[in-house]
C-alpha cells in the first residue's frame, strides 16, 4: 500500500514538472490602459491667527513679539481691511477659510 501511494505521488510530481510554459504565438489582444482616477477634492485652505500660530510646531507667543523672525509673518497677514476705505482695518482674522 505504501509503495502504491509513493508511486502515485511520484507520477503526480513528474507530470507537474513536465509542463512547459511558453508565451503564445500570434497576434495578442491589445492591452487597455487603466483609466486615470478622478482628482481628489481640494480641501479649503484655512488661514488666520490661530491655525498659523499652532502649525508647524511654531511658538504662538512669537506672534506677539515685534522683533520675531520673518517666518512668523507680519501683522498685515492677520488683519482684515475695509474694502471701501483704503488703509482702514476692521479686525483680526482668527480663522479664515479660502475656497
Secondary structure, 3 states (H helix, E strand, C coil): CHHHHHHHHHHHHHHHHCCCCCCCCCCCCCCCCCCCCCCCCCCCEEECHHHHHHHHHCCHHHHHCCCCCHHHCCHHHHEEECCCCCCCEEEECCCEEEC
